């Protein structure tokens, strides 16, 4: 069986790497030949999400869109086409329609954010948002043989347009993201690993860290924010690093406590909480906003902590700073949670079953039509 994987983003972006590429070894070992075709490369992605260079961006979008249509012809050689987020970043779902309706290959559609809200949360330029097709996600849902989503919240939306929807959470390889022995240094490292588009979430914690700095000395390690994060407290050492793929696992392992702040809006309610899984996989406790999909699997005080107010954030971070045994106990429970469900070993077989089932579904559908 051969599957063509079409992704919006290149390998370096988490949604591509963790919802597509990391499953390839398992799929290949189990009889599925995988081919990977991202819409854009990492160079253009980085330029696209900076201010300015409008003409370059327009020409780039046009070039990569035209090149994408070659994948329609490539799809003739495959049994199933897997689309992650969307095949094209602007306009109607022409590529998905051609694959499903013209060359008649089953489409498995995967999305891990509330894309139906009209923006993926990254497009800064107004012209990009204007070119997005309002009903695009609905159309793709209707064209698809099977839909994969990361949360029940997204599943409820997708099920309105397609009866075959499966929740596969974003997961990590527990053989790579492993706990490490932590030294006995006095200063605790609190950290956040993310992307520049998430800076509004971290802004909400600035007052929390300032208040926490009145009570404790600690290191605040921020990875991937893409901007300065100045704090006034002399008790806080801020380490602000660019994200680096080669250092990703090490950055998670370097933390003693993770944080995951969100803003209470429709977009956040669709988020699965992938950073939370990263913290839990390396066996550290995390303090998270009390909203989002992670509230289903994160039990307050058991395998993590939830906070809704500034006072709760300060109180729970303080408890974790002060109590080494509490950090150890919560971290071990968090790791067990990931091993039980939120890892590639648990989810890869489910993905394989969906891909093989999509091929069978089309075959049965065509047989019924001929009959």
C-alpha positions as CSV (number, residue, x, y, z in Angstrom):
1,X,0.0,0.0,0.0
2,X,1.3,3.5,-0.9
3,X,0.3,6.7,0.8
4,X,1.1,10.3,-0.3
5,X,1.3,12.7,2.6
6,X,0.6,16.4,1.7
7,X,1.4,18.9,4.4
8,X,1.0,22.6,4.6
9,X,4.2,23.1,6.5
10,X,7.8,21.7,6.2
11,X,9.2,19.0,8.4
12,X,10.7,21.5,10.9
13,X,7.2,22.6,12.0
14,X,5.7,20.6,14.9
15,X,2.3,19.9,13.3
16,X,4.0,18.3,10.4
17,X,6.7,16.5,12.3
18,X,4.6,15.1,15.0
19,X,1.3,14.4,13.2
20,X,2.9,13.0,10.1
21,X,6.7,12.2,9.8
22,X,7.3,10.6,13.1
23,X,4.9,7.8,12.2
24,X,6.7,6.9,8.9
25,X,9.1,4.3,10.5
26,X,6.2,2.3,12.0
27,X,4.1,2.6,8.8
28,X,6.9,1.5,6.6
29,X,7.6,-1.5,8.8
30,X,4.0,-2.5,8.6
31,X,3.6,-2.5,4.8
32,X,2.8,1.2,4.0
33,X,5.1,3.0,1.7
34,X,5.1,6.7,2.6
35,X,5.9,9.7,0.4
36,X,6.1,13.2,1.9
37,X,5.4,16.5,0.1
38,X,5.2,19.7,2.1
39,X,3.7,22.8,0.4
40,X,6.6,25.1,1.3
41,X,10.2,24.9,2.6
42,X,11.4,26.2,5.9
43,X,13.1,29.3,4.3
44,X,9.8,30.5,2.9
45,X,7.9,29.7,6.1
46,X,10.2,31.9,8.1
47,X,9.9,34.8,5.7
48,X,6.1,34.3,5.4
49,X,5.6,34.9,9.1
50,X,7.6,38.1,9.4
51,X,6.5,41.6,8.6
52,X,7.1,43.1,5.1
53,X,8.4,41.6,1.8
54,X,4.8,41.5,0.5
55,X,5.7,41.0,-3.2
56,X,8.1,38.2,-2.3
57,X,5.4,36.5,-0.3
58,X,2.8,36.8,-3.1
59,X,5.2,35.4,-5.6
60,X,6.2,32.6,-3.2
61,X,2.6,31.6,-2.5
62,X,1.9,31.5,-6.2
63,X,5.0,29.4,-7.0
64,X,4.4,26.9,-4.2
65,X,0.7,26.7,-5.1
66,X,1.5,25.9,-8.8
67,X,4.0,23.3,-7.8
68,X,1.4,21.7,-5.5
69,X,-0.7,20.7,-8.5
70,X,2.0,18.3,-9.6
71,X,1.0,16.3,-6.5
72,X,-2.4,15.7,-8.1
73,X,-0.6,13.8,-10.9
74,X,1.6,12.1,-8.4
75,X,-1.4,10.9,-6.5
76,X,-2.3,8.6,-9.4
77,X,0.5,6.3,-8.2
78,X,-0.9,6.1,-4.6
79,X,-3.7,4.3,-2.9
80,X,-4.5,7.0,-0.3
81,X,-3.7,10.7,0.0
82,X,-3.2,12.1,3.5
83,X,-3.7,15.9,3.8
84,X,-2.5,17.6,6.9
85,X,-4.3,21.0,7.5
86,X,-4.7,21.8,3.8
87,X,-3.0,21.2,0.5
88,X,-3.0,25.0,-0.5
89,X,-2.8,27.9,1.9
90,X,-5.2,30.2,-0.1
91,X,-8.3,29.7,-2.2
92,X,-10.8,26.8,-2.3
93,X,-9.7,23.2,-1.8
94,X,-9.0,22.6,-5.5
95,X,-6.3,20.0,-4.9
96,X,-8.4,18.0,-2.5
97,X,-11.3,18.1,-4.9
98,X,-9.2,16.9,-7.9
99,X,-7.8,14.0,-5.9
100,X,-11.1,12.9,-4.4
101,X,-13.5,13.5,-7.3
102,X,-11.4,13.4,-10.5
103,X,-8.6,10.8,-10.0
104,X,-10.8,9.2,-7.2
105,X,-8.2,8.5,-4.5
106,X,-9.4,8.4,-0.9
107,X,-8.4,11.5,1.1
108,X,-7.6,11.2,4.8
109,X,-7.8,14.7,6.3
110,X,-6.0,15.6,9.5
111,X,-6.2,18.9,11.4
112,X,-5.1,19.8,14.9
113,X,-6.3,23.3,15.5
114,X,-9.7,25.1,15.1
115,X,-9.0,26.0,11.5
116,X,-12.7,26.5,10.9
117,X,-12.5,29.8,12.8
118,X,-11.0,31.3,9.7
119,X,-7.4,31.6,10.6
120,X,-4.6,29.3,11.7
121,X,-3.4,31.9,14.2
122,X,-0.1,32.5,12.4
123,X,-1.0,34.6,9.4
124,X,0.0,38.1,10.4
125,X,-0.5,39.8,7.0
126,X,-4.1,40.9,6.4
127,X,-3.8,40.0,2.7
128,X,-3.2,36.3,3.6
129,X,-6.3,36.2,5.8
130,X,-8.4,37.8,3.1
131,X,-7.3,35.1,0.6
132,X,-8.4,32.2,2.8
133,X,-11.6,30.5,1.6
134,X,-14.3,30.8,4.3
135,X,-15.8,27.4,3.7
136,X,-12.6,25.6,2.9
137,X,-12.5,23.3,5.9
138,X,-16.1,22.3,5.5
139,X,-15.5,21.4,1.9
140,X,-12.5,19.3,2.7
141,X,-14.4,17.5,5.5
142,X,-17.1,16.6,3.0
143,X,-14.6,15.4,0.4
144,X,-12.7,13.2,2.8
145,X,-13.0,9.4,3.3
146,X,-11.9,9.8,6.9
147,X,-11.0,12.7,9.2
148,X,-8.5,12.7,12.0
149,X,-8.5,15.4,14.7
150,X,-6.5,16.0,17.8
151,X,-9.3,16.7,20.3
152,X,-13.0,15.8,21.0
153,X,-13.7,19.5,20.6
154,X,-12.6,19.4,16.9
155,X,-14.3,16.0,16.5
156,X,-17.6,17.5,17.4
157,X,-17.2,20.1,14.7
158,X,-16.0,17.7,12.0
159,X,-18.8,15.2,12.7
160,X,-21.3,17.7,11.5
161,X,-19.9,17.2,8.0
162,X,-18.4,13.7,8.0
163,X,-19.5,10.6,9.9
164,X,-16.0,9.1,9.9
165,X,-14.0,11.1,12.4
166,X,-11.3,9.7,14.7
167,X,-9.4,11.5,17.5
168,X,-5.7,10.9,17.4
169,X,-3.9,13.2,19.9
170,X,-0.6,14.8,19.0
171,X,2.0,12.5,20.6
172,X,5.7,12.0,21.2
173,X,8.1,9.2,20.9
174,X,8.7,8.0,24.4
175,X,12.0,6.5,23.4
176,X,13.4,10.0,22.6
177,X,11.5,12.2,25.1
178,X,12.7,10.6,28.3
179,X,13.2,11.8,31.9
180,X,16.7,12.6,32.9
181,X,18.3,12.8,36.4
182,X,18.2,16.4,37.7
183,X,21.0,17.9,39.7
184,X,20.6,19.3,43.2
185,X,21.2,23.0,42.4
186,X,19.2,25.4,44.5
187,X,17.8,27.4,41.7
188,X,14.8,25.8,39.9
189,X,14.3,26.3,36.2
190,X,10.8,27.1,35.1
191,X,10.3,27.0,31.3
192,X,8.2,27.3,28.3
193,X,8.9,25.8,24.8
194,X,6.8,27.2,21.9
195,X,6.7,29.4,18.9
196,X,6.6,33.2,18.2
197,X,2.8,33.0,17.5
198,X,2.2,32.0,21.1
199,X,3.7,35.2,22.6
200,X,0.3,36.6,23.7
201,X,0.0,33.6,26.0
202,X,3.3,34.2,27.7
203,X,2.5,37.9,28.1
204,X,-0.3,36.8,30.5
205,X,2.3,35.3,32.9
206,X,4.6,38.3,33.1
207,X,2.9,39.6,36.3
208,X,2.9,36.0,37.7
209,X,6.6,35.7,37.3
210,X,7.2,39.2,38.8
211,X,5.2,38.2,41.9
212,X,6.9,34.8,42.1
213,X,10.2,36.6,42.0
214,X,9.4,38.4,45.2
215,X,9.3,35.0,46.9
216,X,11.8,32.8,45.2
217,X,15.0,32.9,43.1
218,X,14.6,30.9,39.9
219,X,15.7,30.6,36.3
220,X,13.1,31.3,33.6
221,X,14.0,29.5,30.4
222,X,12.0,30.6,27.3
223,X,12.5,28.8,24.0
224,X,11.1,29.9,20.6
225,X,9.3,33.1,21.7
226,X,11.2,35.2,19.1
227,X,11.3,38.4,21.2
228,X,12.7,39.8,24.5
229,X,10.9,39.0,27.7
230,X,12.3,41.5,30.2
231,X,11.4,41.1,33.9
232,X,12.2,43.6,36.7
233,X,12.9,41.1,39.5
234,X,16.6,40.6,40.3
235,X,15.7,37.1,41.6
236,X,14.9,35.9,38.1
237,X,17.5,34.9,35.6
238,X,15.9,34.9,32.1
239,X,17.3,32.6,29.4
240,X,15.7,33.4,26.1
241,X,16.7,31.1,23.3
242,X,15.7,30.6,19.6
243,X,14.0,27.3,18.9
244,X,16.4,24.6,17.5
245,X,15.3,21.2,16.2
246,X,18.5,19.6,17.2
247,X,18.1,20.9,20.8
248,X,14.4,20.3,21.2
249,X,14.5,17.2,23.5
250,X,17.3,18.7,25.5
251,X,15.3,22.0,26.1
252,X,12.5,20.0,27.6
253,X,14.8,17.9,29.7
254,X,16.6,21.0,31.1
255,X,13.4,22.2,32.9
256,X,12.2,21.5,36.4
257,X,8.7,22.9,35.9
258,X,6.9,23.7,32.7
259,X,4.2,26.3,32.1
260,X,1.4,26.3,29.6
261,X,-0.7,29.5,29.6
262,X,-3.7,30.1,27.3
263,X,-6.2,32.8,26.5
264,X,-9.9,31.8,27.0
265,X,-11.2,32.0,23.5
266,X,-12.5,29.6,20.8
267,X,-9.1,29.0,19.3
268,X,-7.6,27.9,22.7
269,X,-10.5,25.6,23.4
270,X,-9.5,23.7,20.3
271,X,-5.9,23.2,21.3
272,X,-4.8,19.8,22.4
273,X,-2.0,20.9,24.7
274,X,1.1,19.5,22.9
275,X,3.5,21.4,25.1
276,X,1.9,19.7,28.1
277,X,2.7,16.3,26.5
278,X,6.3,17.4,26.1
279,X,6.7,18.4,29.7
280,X,4.9,15.2,30.9
281,X,7.0,13.0,28.6
282,X,10.3,14.1,30.2
283,X,8.8,13.6,33.7
284,X,8.4,17.1,35.0
285,X,5.4,18.8,36.5
286,X,3.6,21.6,34.6
287,X,1.2,24.3,35.6
288,X,-1.4,24.9,32.9
289,X,-4.3,27.2,32.2
290,X,-7.6,25.5,33.3
291,X,-9.0,25.3,29.7
292,X,-8.2,23.4,26.6
293,X,-8.2,19.7,25.9
294,X,-5.4,18.9,28.4
295,X,-8.0,19.3,31.2
296,X,-9.3,15.9,30.2
297,X,-6.0,14.0,31.0
298,X,-4.3,16.4,33.4
299,X,-5.5,15.9,37.0
300,X,-4.8,18.8,39.2
301,X,-2.3,17.8,41.9
302,X,-1.8,14.3,40.4
303,X,0.0,14.5,37.1
304,X,0.1,18.3,36.7
305,X,-1.5,21.4,38.0
306,X,-4.2,23.7,36.7
307,X,-4.5,27.5,37.4
308,X,-7.2,29.9,36.4
309,X,-6.1,33.1,38.2
310,X,-2.9,35.0,38.9
311,X,-3.1,34.0,42.5
312,X,-3.4,30.3,41.6
313,X,-0.5,30.5,39.2
314,X,1.7,32.0,41.9
315,X,0.6,29.6,44.6
316,X,1.0,26.4,42.5
317,X,4.4,27.4,41.1
318,X,5.5,28.3,44.6
319,X,4.5,24.9,45.9
320,X,6.4,23.2,43.1
321,X,9.5,25.3,43.7
322,X,9.5,24.6,47.4
323,X,8.7,20.9,47.4
324,X,11.2,18.6,45.6
325,X,9.2,15.5,46.5
326,X,6.0,16.9,45.0
327,X,7.8,17.7,41.7
328,X,9.1,14.1,41.6
329,X,5.7,12.5,42.4
330,X,3.8,14.6,39.8
331,X,6.5,14.2,37.2
332,X,6.4,10.4,37.5
333,X,2.6,10.3,37.2
334,X,2.8,12.6,34.2
335,X,5.3,10.3,32.5
336,X,3.0,7.3,33.1
337,X,0.1,9.2,31.5
338,X,2.1,9.7,28.3
339,X,3.2,6.1,28.2
340,X,-0.4,4.9,28.6
341,X,-1.8,6.8,25.6
342,X,0.0,9.9,24.4
343,X,2.9,8.3,22.6
344,X,3.7,7.0,19.1
345,X,3.6,3.4,20.3
346,X,-0.1,3.7,21.2
347,X,-1.2,5.9,18.3
348,X,0.8,4.7,15.3
349,X,-1.3,1.4,14.9
350,X,-4.5,3.4,15.0
351,X,-3.2,5.6,12.2
352,X,-2.3,2.6,10.1
353,X,-5.8,1.1,10.6
354,X,-7.4,4.4,9.4
355,X,-5.2,4.5,6.3
356,X,-5.9,0.9,5.3
357,X,-9.6,1.4,6.1
358,X,-9.8,4.5,3.8
359,X,-8.5,2.4,0.9
360,X,-11.1,-0.3,1.7
361,X,-13.9,2.2,2.1
362,X,-13.3,3.6,-1.4
363,X,-13.2,0.1,-2.9
364,X,-16.5,-0.9,-1.3
365,X,-18.0,2.4,-2.3
366,X,-17.1,1.9,-6.0
367,X,-18.3,-1.7,-5.9
368,X,-21.6,-0.6,-4.5
369,X,-22.0,2.1,-7.2
370,X,-21.2,-0.5,-10.0
371,X,-23.7,-2.9,-8.5
